Amino acid sequence: MITEKDFENEIERFLLEEGGYVQGKNSEYNKDTALFEEDVVAFIQATQPKKWARLEAGQKANAKAVLIRALCQELEVKGSLDVLRHGFRCYGKTFQMAYFMPNTSLNAESAVNYAANILKIIRQVVTEDGERPDVVLSLNGIPVATVELKNVLSATRWTVLDAIKQYREARDPEGKLFAFKKRTLVHFAVDTEEVYMTTKLAGEQTYFLPFNRGNQGGKGNPPVEGNVKTAYLWEEILTRHSFLEIIARFLHLNVKEKKVRTESGLRLLQKETMIFPRFHQLDAVRKLVTHSRENGAGRNYLIQHSAGSGKSNTIAWLAHQLSSLHNIDDKKVFNSVIVITDRVVLDRQLQATISQFEHKDGVVQKIEQNSQQLALAIAANVPIIITTIQKFPFVMTALSRQQANGLNVDITTEGKQFAVIVDEAHSSQSGEAAMELRKVLNKDGIIAAVMAEFLDDEDENCLSDEAKKQLFIEAAKRQRQPNLSFFAFTATPKWKTKALFDEPGENGDTPFHHYTMRQAIEEGFILDVLANYATWGQYFKLLKISKNNKELSKSKAKKEMMRFVNLHPSVIAQKVEIIVEHFRTTTMHKIGGRAKAMVVTSGREAAVRYKLAFDEYIKEKGYTGIKSLVAFSGGITLKEAPEKEYTEALMNGIREADLPEQFATDNYQVLLVAEKYQTGFDQPLLHTMFVDKKLSGIQAVQTLSRLNRCANGKTDTFVLDFVNKPEEIYKAFKPFYEVTELGDIPSNEKLDELAATLDQWKIYFQQELQQFSEIWFGAKQKPTGAEHKQLNSLLDKAVARFLAIGGEIQQGFDDLSELKTERQNLFKSQLKSYLNLYQFVSQIMDYSDDLHEQRYIYLRALQNKLPLDADRNKIDLSKDVVLHFYKLQKRSEGKILLGEGRAYPLKGATDVGTGGADATDELSNMVQEINGIYGTQFTIADQLFFEQIVEDALANDEIIGAAKNNTLESFTVYFADKLLDLLFKRMQGNEDISNQVMSDDSLRSRVVKRLAKQIYQRKD
């Protein structure tokens, strides 16, 4: 292929010979109606002869004109997509304009009508304005797509960008052929390398989306042996069956409504967008549906789609198609599709999308009330059910309540199959709620399997028949259920998620389908939040002021020292100053002056202190146009004011529930958060993030990704990180940049090893496990008051032994209580590891072991009885150390390059901990060690310099007199003038630090406050 005409010839040849199309002619096109009118009539005559005969009998020779006029009127009002799906009215009759592939082969007439669809390819159609698109595709006389082709091997060397330019500059968006939704539904710009598409022409404002397969995790298309890279467009996408399916099951008109206040009052504005699936969306849904049709239920699929992938639409399309899916024997594959999500937006998306495919009620039901509503929906075989995972543990109770009230409602799962679509898999598939979902949706299947196992059981575990049966049921619900298929969507799969959802994709490994973060960034659907990343280091020196050089746990003391520093008022004040000034000089001018920022704090107390310092600094400076909100859970008091409780609502002056909506307004610009709004918060105007918290793994990715949403005018993002290093952020992001790899999966032997380790502690004994299981399962996990007493009595024995851990240790240790605490914490850690590992292993392996199930149930209860914190004595160093120096300094700024290096596979916690007592040391040594780590950027000369300034001031009678006769605030103002004199006296040999103080207003202000306070405190 050398010319564009050669390119056109090859596409036309394929579609005519192999794609199921018919050759069309330019002469068949009516410029006035923008239709191929003869095809319209021919299709109706072939598929609806009786309706045509009636129309012709009444209208005689005018029948065609009347029909075309009625069709044009409805195309103008409803658009071609609606008319193709639902037909149009003409003289009291509904004429269908297309017949789509039926769900089953049971209706022969449907198959005949489907075969009667007329798909044509027409080259160089001349419009009313003389425009000549390279290719037009029509369905039963209605133009549905245009294609502009460019060949990079031609003499012009034009590319897909020239095709896009041609659409923007040379195609009239108001012309009959190109007008939004009235005729053509999609427009493709194509060359031999890439494909782009749009559903709405708008001149220079036309927005084209890439429609490429992706290449090795990035944008573009891979090379194809013996063909051009973009051949998939006409060989896969535009073929007869494929394109008809897209029109029938994918394309939809998205309508967004927004209330706008005008001079005449509130107006409701509507924005319509025609959604054509992106390549990865189409590919994922088709492959999942095909695999389900061929393999049935009992599969676990992982779909790793990045933010910006259009996941809501993908889930909506998948849910709708699975709900009507039939296998090759015309049997329905799934009785119901259950969508597990916490997102309100997904519910709305599902309802809106499916309503365009199904003109009937009852297809989708959202469970808004309680578990009883969920139980009724499952029992009624509602096609698509939207709910949260938390409602499933209470379904059986709801059913019992219904039956007690005389209502004959039951969930019969025998012979039923369910598809479970999980939105954000790692947050929905952990814990007992997920097990209860399996138990509810395969209630009858589990009981049947348990009864078979019960008859074959030969173990002598001393349990009664009823207890043994209930134990088997409890164990069975953890395992995979043959009537359930899970479709798990996430951008950041955890290790457990990768292992649980293990259906292999095309490369023979999980995930089943992927759309990478790298591709989303390169294609422009999300922003690269690591493109502008600045890290700041903190350098400080602590002084020990207490005379008592007490010995403390090293890890706890160091942690408390860092907490002391990070919550210190002067430290937060310095960070607030940097945050506010950066926002004012840079952030607030981004996105057309609409940009917002988020400050991620280390915890609730930090969030409160940040809010107080932030508002104080703004007030002190008299700044306007910058106002903050704070987000944290519960209430908190500060040590210096224990009588006052701070809450989010009180500090903001608005209800918690109103925060997202209020932050979206122009009234607020900065959001200070502590463990809230770091995941799932979608605010496209977020441009800058200030991080004052240690981040790692998925938490780092999810937190920083709050910035990646696109918005009009948003071209970049910025992160200023006070805590984390670039290499740490790289390590967190790298596994999720492309396809996430999975590390080793633990074996049954690892679980046995951990169980043996726990047994050796002698905290509990086998007889007690059996006694507990007999009571628990004998009561069907609903113990009465008397049974509660017996269970507690058994657990109390173990708690007593736990509290006695370390009693066997002989004298000779400096701190027996510390060693006992460490051993108790070790047991608790191993217990938690066992519970997590058993819960995981029991889901991925056919692993049935009565003793493990008994131990699991017992230890789960014991965990709740053990003290929450074996060491409640917190270390308070506020009276032992003071902050002597503190300085923030930029360490790095630039782009963190995720394309370099390789990601290590995700690993799970499978090793048995050995633990040991935390080492202790004297406080003075630990202060010295901390200073050695964080004081390296303060030279000895720097430290001595400021100490000499203080000593010089203390020796100056005038300065001391001013300190004694004024308040600290007044003395600080006075000292600001004297500081320059003191600097000049000591400048020789200290030029660098002196110049820095004199030239940096911010630094000088902090130095004045700091030194004035020290002098004031020592004036006597």
N, C-alpha and C positions, 0 to 999 in steps of 0.2 A: 504494500500500500504506500503510494508516494503522494497522492493528492487527497484532498478532502472527499472528492467524489469517489475515489477508491475506497475510502473509509465507509462512506454511505453504502456503497455497493455491497461490501462484506456484511454489514449489519442487516441490510435488507435481505440478502441471500439467506442468511441464517434464519431470520424470523419467518421467511416464506417457506423454506425447506424443512426446518426443524422446530421452529417456534410456534407453529399453529396459526400463523397470520395469513391474510389474503392480501393480494396486491391492490392498492387503491390508486385512484387517479386524481390529479389536481382538478380536472374538469368536473368531478362529482361534488366538489365543495361549493356550497352556496354562501357567498360572502355576506349576504343580508341576514341570514339566520345563523351563520357559523355552524352549520350542520351538513352532514352528508345525508341528505333527505331520502334518497332512494334506499339507503341502508336502514333508516328508521322504519320505513314502510315495509320493506322486505322482512325485517325481523318480526314485526308485529303480525304480519300476514302468516309467517311460518309458525309462530308460537301461540298466537291468540286469534285464530281464524274466525271464531264465532263473533268475537267482539268487533273485529274488523268488518265482518259481513254486515252486522247491525249498523255500524257507522256508515258504511258505504250505501246501505239501503236507504238510510235517511238523508244522507248528504249528497248522494250521487257523485257527480264529477268533482264536487268540492271536498270530498272526504279527505284527500291527502292534505289540502290546504288547511282544513279545519283541525286535523290532527297535529300538523306542524305548528300551527298558531297556538294551540293549547299547550303543546310541549314547551314552546319558547316562553310562554307566560310563566309556567311553573319553574323553568330553569332560571328565569330572572329572579323569582321570589325565593325558591327553596335551594337552588343550586344543583349542579349536576350529580353530586354524590348522593344527595337525598333522593333525587329522581331515579338514579340507577338502582338504588336499593329498594325503594318503596313505590316507584311508578308515579304516574301523573293522571289526573282526572280529565276526561273529555266526554261531554254529553252523558254524564251520569255513570260512566264506567271508568274503572281504574285500569290503565294500560301499563303493564310492566315493561321496563326498558332494559332489563338484564335478568338473567337467571344464573345463580351461583351454584357452586358445587354443593350438593346436598350432604348432610352428615352421614347418611346411610345409603345403601344401594337398594333399599326396599321399594322405593317408588320409581318405577320405570319411566314415568312421564317426566319426572324431575331431571333424570339423566338425559332424556331426549331434548328437553328445553335448554339444558346446560350446553349441550353440543351445538345448539342452534345459534349461540352467540357469534356475532360477526366482529372479529378483531382485524383491523386493517392497518397497514403501514403505508403512508403517503409521503412522498418526498416533494420538497419545494412547493408547499401549499402557498398560494398567493392570497393574502388577506385583503380586506377592503381598503387598507392603507398601502397596499403594495408590498408589505413585508413578506419575506419568504423564509420561514424556519426550515432548517435542513430536513427534519423528520417530524411528522405528526402521527400519533397513534390514536385510532378511534375505536370505540366500542358501540356497536349497533347504531352507528351514525353520529354519535356524540364524541367530539374530540376530547380525549382525556389526558394526553401528554404531548409535550414537544421536546425535541432534542436538538441542541446545537453542537456540531462536531468540529473538532480541530485536530489536525494531524501534524505533530511536531516534525515529521520527516518531509513535509511539503516545502515548497519553495519559500512560503511566507514564514515558516517555522512558528506558526501561531500555536498557542497552548490553551489549556482550559481557562486560563485567566482572560484570554481574549474572548472566549465564548461567554464568560460571565459579563464582560464589558459590553458585548453585543446585546445581551438581554437587558442590561441596565440602560443602555443609551439608544438602542435601535428598535426596541419593542414597546409598543404603546400599551401600558398597563390597563387602559380603559377600552382598548379594542375588543371586539366581540370574542375573538379567539383567546385572548390573554386575560380578560377581566377575571378578577378573583372569584373563584368557586363556581362561576356561571357556566363555564365549558371545561377547559383544561384544568386538571387538578394538580399537576406537577410538571416541572420544567427541569431538564437535565442539561448540564454543561459537561461535555465529555472530550477528552483527548485520549491518547494511547497510554497515558500514565495515571490519570486521576479522573474521578467523577464528583461533581458537585450538583446539588439540587435545591430547588426552592418551590414553595407552593403559592407564593404571592409575588408578583412583579410590582415594584413600586419605584421605578426609575432608579436614580442613584442610591436610593435607600434600600434597594432590594438586598435581602440577606440570604446568602447561599450557605448551605451546610455541606460538609464533606460527606460523600456517600462511598467511602472506601473500605476495603476489607481490613486494613491494618497490616503493618509489615514488621514482623519480629518485635511485637509489643509497642510499636510506634505508629505514626501516621503513614498514609500512602498505601501502596499495593505491592505485593511480592511479584517477582518475575514469574512468568508462566511459560512452560516449555512449549515452543511452537506456536505461540499466540501472543497478543498484546495483553498488557496488565489489566485492562479494563473490560476484557471480554465477558466477565461475569455479569455485566449489566444486561447484555442482550441474550447471553446463553443461559442465565439463571433467573434473573429478576424480571425481565420483560417478556418471557415466554408466556404462552397462553394461560396455562393453569396457574402459574405464579402470579401474573399481573391481575388476573381475575380474583385470586385469593386476597391480594393486597387491597383491592377495591372493596371486597366484601367484608374482610375481617380485620383490616389494619387501619386504613385511612379513616380519620374522624375529624370533625369540626369542633375545636375546643373554644368554648365561649366563656370569657371571664367578665365578671360584672364588678364595677367599682362605683361607689357613691362619691360624687364630687359636689362640693358646696359652691353654688353660684349666687349671683345677685338675686336671682328669682327663687332661691332655695336649693334643696338637695336634688341632684339629677343622677339618674342611674345610667352610667355609660357601659357599653358592651364592646368588647374587643374580640374579634373572631380570628382564629388561627387554624389553618388546615394542617393537620399533623400527618406527615408521611413518615413511616418508620425509618430510622437510620439503619445502616447495614447491620450493625451488631445486634440491634433490637430484633430485626427481622430474622437474622440468622439464629439467635438464641431461642426465640419462641418456636420457630420451625423445627429446630433440632430437638428441643424438649418435647414438643407435641409428637413428633415422629417416633422418638424413642419410647414414649409412653404408649403410643398406639401399638407398637411392635412388642413391647415387653410387659405391659400391664403395670400393676401396682407393686409395691414392695421395694422401691428404689429411692436412693437418697442423692439428690443432685445439688451441687454447689455452683452458684452462678456468681463469679467474682467480677462485679461491674463497679467501676470507679464512680465517685461523685461526678456529676455532670453527664452521666450515661443515660439519663431519662428513665430511671428505674421505675417510677410510678406508672408510666405508660407501658413499659415492658410487662410489669406485673398485671396490669389491667388486661392487656391482650392475652397473656398466658392464661389468666383465670377464666376469661370468657371462652377461649378455645378448649381448655381442659373440661369445662363444664358441659360441653356438647360433644366431646370426643367419643367416637366409636371405633372399635377394632375391626379387623378384617372380616370378622364374623357378624358385624353389625350389632355387636353388643356394647352397651355403654361402658366405658372404661372406669369412670368415677361417678359415684352417686351424688357426691357434693364436693365442692372445692372450698376449702376453709383458708381464709387469708388471715394470718397472724400479724398484727401491726399495732403500733401505738400512735401512728400518724393520722391525724384528722384529714390532712390533704390527700392521703391515699384513698380514703373512703370516698371523698368527693370525686376524685379522679375516676375511680371504678364506676361509680354511679353514672357519671356523665358519659363516659366512654361506652359503657355497655348499653345505655339507653338508646344510643344511635344504632346499635346492631339489633336490639330486641325491643320491639314496640309492644311490650307487655309487662305487667307488674309482677313482682314476686321473684324475679331472677336474682336480685341482690338483696340481702338483708344484713343490716348492720346491727350487732348486738349492743344496744345502748343501755339496757336496763340491768340484767343480772344473769346468773347462771341458768335460771329457769327458762329465760328467753332463749338462751343458747341450746338448752336441751330440747326445747320444742322445735327449734329450727332444724337441728340434726334429725330429730324424729320425723319431721315433715319432708325430709330430702330437699331442702331449699338448695337450688343449684350453686349459689355463691354466698358464703357466710363470712362476714368480716367481724373479727373479734380480737380480744387480747388473750395472751396465754394464761393470764391470772384467773380467768373465769372457769377453766377446766377442772381444777381440784374440787369444785363445789357442784359439779353437774349431777353426780350420783345422789348427793344430798337433796338437790332440787327435785330430782325424779321421785325420790322417796316421799318428799313433802306433797308432790302432786298426787301420788297414789294414795297417800293417807287422807287426802281431801276428796277421795272418790273419783279422781280423774284417771282414766285408763291411758296413761301416757308412758311409753317405754321406748328406749333406743335399741332397736334391733339391728345389730351389725352383721348378722349372719348373711354371707353372700354379698356384702356391701364393700365397696372400695372408696377410699377418700384420697384426694390430693390436698396436701397442706403446703401452702405457699408462705414462707417465713420472710418477713421484711426485717433486715438486719439480724442475721442468723445468730450471731454470738450473744446477742442480748435476749434472745427468745427461746433458746434451746438448752439452757442450763437449769439444773435444779429439779425439784420434784414436780413442778407444774408441767414440765414437758413429759414426764413419765405418766402423769394423770391424763394428758391428752391421748397418749397411746392406749391407756387403759380404757378410756371412754370410747374411742373410735374403733376398738377391736374387742369390745366387751365379750361378745359371744365366742369369738375366736380364741381369746385367751382362756376362757373357761373350758372350752373343748380341749385345748392343748394341755391345760393343767390336769383335767380329769384323766387324760391318757397317760400323763407322766405319773399321776397319783397311783394308777393301777399297776404301773411297772416299777414303782419305787421299792427298793429293797434296803435302803439305809435304815439303820436303827438309831434314829435321832431322838427317841423318847418323847416325841410330840404326839398329841392327840390327832385324830383324823381331821377334825375341823381346823385346828391350828396349822397342821401341815398343808392343808388345802389353801388356806389364806396366805401362807408363806410362799407357796408356789405361784399364786396369783401376783403377789408383790414382786417376786423375782421376774416373772414373765413380762410384766409391763415395762421393764427396763429394756428388753430386747427389741430388735427390729420386728415390726409387725408386717406380715405378708400382704395385708390389705391397705397399707398406707404408703404413699409416695410423698417424700418431702422435697420441696423446691426452695432452697435457701439462698437468699440474695444478700450479699454484703460486699463492701469495698475493702474491708480489713478483716479477713478471716483469722480467727485465733487458731492455735494448734488443735484444740479439740474440734473446732468446726471443720477443719480440713480432714480430720480423721473420721468424723461421723458421717459427713456428706461426701462419700467416696466414689460415686459413680464416675468412671473414667470418661474423659472427653476424647477428642480426636487423637491427641498425642499419647493416649493410653494412661493418663494420670488425671487426678483431680486438680483444678476444678473442671466441671463438665463444660463450662463456657466462661470466657473471660473478655473483659474490655478494660484495658489497663489504665492506671493513673497517668502513665506516660503518654498514651494515645489521647486521652482526654485533654491533657495539657497541650500537646502538640497540635491537636485539632481545634483548640480554642474554646472548648466547652467549660473548662475551669482554668483558673489562674494558677501559676506556679508560686506557691506561698514561700518557697525557699529561694526565690530569685533575688530578693533583697533582704538579707538576714544579717543583722548586726548583733554582736555579743559584747556585753560589758562585763568586766571583772570587778569584783569588790576586794579591796585591800584594807586591812584593818589591824589594829593591835589592841589586845585586851590587857588590862592590868589587874592583878590579884590584889585585893585590898583587905581581905579578911586575914586575921592572924592565924586562924585555924587552918592548917594544911591538911584537910580531911581527905580520906581515901575513898574514891568513888568508882563505880562502873565506868570504864573508859568509853564504851559506845554510847551509853546514856548521857554521860557528862558532855561529850563532844556534841551530841545532838542538841542538848539543852543550850550549850554555848552558842551554837549557830542560830538557834531559835531566839536567844537573847539578842543577838546582833541584828537579825532580820526584822525583829519587831521593835527595835529601838526607835524612838521617835525621830531622832536626827537622821537615821538611815532611811526611814520611810519618807521623811521630808525631802531628802536629797533626790530620791527616786521620783517622788511626785513632781518636783521641779523639772526634772529631765522630761518626764512624761508630758506635762502641761506645755512646756516650751516647745517640745517637738511637735505636739499636736497643733499648736498655734502657728508655728513657722512652716510646717510641711503638710500634715495630714488634712487640716481643715480646708486646704485649697484644692484637694483632690476631688475627683468625681463631680466637677462643677460646683464645688463648695458644699457638697452633701455628705462627705465622707465621715465615717464614724470609727471609733476605736474601742478595743476591749483590753482590759487589764486583768490578767490571770494571776490571782494571789495564791499564797500557799495554804490558806485556810480561813476559817470564819473570823478569827480574831484579826488576822491580817487584813481581811476585807473591810472590817469595821474601822480599823485604824487608817487604812488607805482612804476611805470615804471621808473621815473626819479631817485628815490632812489635806485631801484634795480640795474640799470645800473651803478650808481655812486659807489655803494658798490662793485660790481664785478670788476670795474676798479681799485678801491682803493686797493683791495686785490690781484689784478693780477690773478684772477681765470680764468681758461679756461674750456671748456666743459659744460658750463652752460650759456644759452642765452635765453632771454625772448621775447615774443610777447605780445602786449596789444590789447584788444578788447573793444571798446565802440562806441556808435553812435554819429554822428555829430561832432561839434567842441566845444572846451572849452578853456577859458582863465583863468589864475590864477591871484589872486588879486595883487601879488607882481610883475607881469609882464603882465599887461593888453594889451600891444601892440602885444603880441605873441599868436597866436591861435594854439592849439594842436589838431591834428586829428589822428585817428588810422593809416591811411596810411602814414602820415608824420613821426610818431614816429616809425613805424615798417620798413619803407622803402620798403614796398610791397603793392600791391593792396588788398583792403578788401576782394575781392572774392577769392584771392589766399591764405588767411590765413589758412584754414583747411588743404590744401594740403602741405603748407610749414611747418606747425606745425608737420605734420606726418613724416617729414624728420629728419635726425640726426642733422640738423643744430640748432634746437630749442628744449628746454627742459621744459620751464615754460611758461604757458599762464595766463596772468593777465586779468580778465574779470570784466565788469560792465554791468549786464543785457544782456549779449550775451553769447551764447554757454553754457548756464546753462540748456537748455532743447534740446533734440533731437540731441545733438552733440555726435557722436559715434567715440571715439578714444580709442581702447582697451589698448593702452600703458599708459593711465592715471592711475597712481598708488596712488599718494598722492594729497590731497586737503587741502589747507590752507583757512580757512573761517574767513573773517573779515566783516561779514554782518549778521544782524538779519535774521534768517530763520524760517519759520513756515509753517505748513500745507503741501499742495501739492508742493509748491515751495521748501521746504526743501527736500522732497523725490526726486523730479526731479533733483535738483541741485546735491545732494550727490550721486545720482545714476549714474552720469557720470563716476564714478569709477568702476561700477559693471561689466563691460564687461570682458569676459575671453580672454586670449591670451596665447600663448605658453610660459611657464615659469612664468606666473603670478599666484602666489599662495595666495597673500593677498593684502590688501589695507591699507591706513593709512589716518586718518583725524586729523588735528590739528586745533582746533576751538578757536578763540580768543574771541568770542562773546556769543555763545549759551551754555546753560547748558545741561547736558545729559538728564535730565527729559523733557526738551523742545523738544529735538530731538526724544526721545521716543514717546512723545505725537503726534508728526507729523507723524511718521512712523507706529505706531501701527494700525491705521484704515485700512492700505493697506497691512499689513503683511499677513493677511488671507482674509476672505471675508468681504468686507466693508458693514457695516450696515447703514440703512437709518433712520434718525430721523423723526419727525412729518412733514407732508406736510401741507402747509397753506390752509385755507379754503377761500371761497368766502367772508365770513364775515370779514376776516382780510383785504382783499382788500378794502371792503366797508369802514372799519374803517379808513384805511389810506387815502382814498379819502376824507372822511369827515374832517379829520384833516387838509388836504391841503386846502379844501374849506374854512375853518374857518379863514384862514389868510387874506381873502379878497384881494388877489393879483390879482385874475381874477374873472369873474362873468359868470354865465351860458349863458347869452346872447352872450358874447364874444366867448365862446366855440362854440356855434352854428354858429355864423357869420364866425369864422375861418374855421369850418368844411364845410360850404356851399361853401366858396371860394376854399378851398383846394381840396375837393372831386369833386366839380363841374368842376374843371379844370383837373380832373383825375390825380391829384398829379403832374401836370406839369404846374404850373402857368406861365402866361405871365408877361411882365413887369408891366402892370397896376395891375394885381392881386398880384404881389410881393409887390407893394407899400401898398396895402390894408392889406395884411398879416402882414407886418412890422409895420404898424400903430397900429393894434390890439395888437401886442406883445409889442410895445413900452409903451403902457399904463400900462401893467403889470410890465414892467421893472421899470417904474417910481414909482409905488407903492412899489416894492421890495426895491428900494433905499431909500424910505421914512420909511422903517421899523425902529421902535425905536423912531420915532418922537413924539409918544404919551407918552414916558417915562418922568416922572416928574423929576425935579432937586432933588439932594440929593445923587446921585451916583457919586463916585469919577471919574469914567471914562465912560462917556456916549458912546463915540465912540467904546470902547471895547465891551460894552454890545450890541450895535447895530450890530456890526460885528458878534457876537456870534449868535444873533437871525437870521440874514441873512443866516449864515452858516447852522443853524438848518433847515430853510425852504429848502435850497438847498439839504440838506441831505434827508429830507422827500420826496422831489420831486424825487430824484434819486431812493429811495426805492420803491416808487410807480411805476415808469417806469419799474424797474427790476421785481417787483412782478407781475404786469399785464402781462408783456411779458411771464413770467413763467406760471402763472395760466391759461392764454388763450391757452397754449399748452397742458396742461394735463387735462383740464376739458371742458366739453361742456358748455361753459359759454359765452353766447352772450348778451351783454349789450351795447346799442347804446351810452349811456352817458359815459361809461368807455372808449369806443373807441374814442369818441370825446375828452375826457379829455386827453387820452394818446397821441393822435396826436398833440394836442395843447401844452401840457407840454414838449413833446420831442423837439418841435421847441423853446419853451421858454427857455429851458435849455441851448440852444446854444446862446441865446441873453444875458443871465445873465453874469455879470462879472466873469471871470475865477477864480479870487481870490478876495473875498470881503475884504481881508486884505493883501495888497501888501507890507506893511511896515515890512520888515524882520528885525529881531533883530541881531545886530552886536555887539558882546561882545569882540572883539579882543583888544579893547583899555580899557576895563574895568577889565579884569582878565588876569592872567598869570598862566602858569603851573609851580607849585613849585616843586612837586615830581611826578615821574612816575615809576612804577615798574610792570613788567610782571612776573607772577608766575604760575607754573603748578598747576591746581586744581585737575584734575582727569585724569586717563588713564586706559583703559580697554575696555571691551565689553559691549555695550548697549543691554540688553537681551530683545528682543521683544517677546519671548515666554512666559514671565511672565505678569500677569495682564490681563485686558480686555480692549478692545477698546470701546469708547463711540460712538454711532451712529453719522453720519454726520448731521450737522444742517445747516439750511438755515437762512438767515436774514429775519425773518418774523415779528419782533416786530416794532412797531411805536416808533421812537425816541422821547424823551421828551427834552433832551438837557438842556442847561443852560449856563450861562456865565462862562468862564474859570476863576478860582480864580487868583488873583494877589498877589504879595508879593514883599518885598524889595530884591534887588539883593544880599545884604550881607547874608540874611537868606537863599536864594536859594543856594549860594555858600557853606554855611555851611551844608545844607542838602545833596548836591551832595557829598561833602567830607565825610559826615557820611556814605554814601552808598559805595563809592569806595575807601575810605582811611583806611578801617578797618585793612588791612594787614600791614600798616605802624604804628608801635607803636610810642607813643610819644617820646620814647627814640631814635628811628630811626630818626625821624624828627629833634629832638634837636641835635642829633649827627652831622648830616650834616650841620646844621646851625652853630654849634660851630666850625666845621672845617673851614667854610667860615670866621667866625669872627676871628679865630686864624690867618688865612692867611692875612686878612685885617690889622691885628696888626703887621705884620711882614714886616719891612721896605725893606728887601731884595726882598721879593716876590712882594711887591707893586712897587718897583723900576723896576723889570723885566716886570711887567705889563705895566708900563708907557712908557717903552723904546722899546717895541716890538709890532708886530702885534698879533692879537688874536691867529692865527695859531702857531706862534713861542712861544708865552707864554704858550699855551696848552702843547707843547712838554716839555717845561721847568717845568711846574707844575706837569707833570706826575712823575718826579723824587722826587719832594717835598712832594707829597701826602703821601708817606709811612712814612715820618718823622712826618707829622701831625697826621696820624692814630695812630702811636705808642704813641704819647703824650696823646691821648684821649682813649686809648685802655681799660684802667681799667674801668670795668662796662659796656663796649660796645664790649665785646669779640665776640659775635655772628656776629654782623654786620661788625666788622673789619675783622674777618677771612673770611667772605663771600666776601668782597671786594678784599682782598689780594689773595684769592685762585681762584677767578673767573675772568679770563682775560677779558671776554666780559663785565661783570658788572663793573670791574675797568675802562675799557676804557670809558664806558658811564658816570661813576662818574667823571672821569677826565675832560671830555668835558663839563659836566654840571656845575661842580663847577668852573672850569677855566673861563667859560663864565660869571658866576655870579660875580666872583672876578674882572674880567676885566671890567665889566660894572660899578662896584662900586669903582674903583681904585681912582677916583677923589673925 
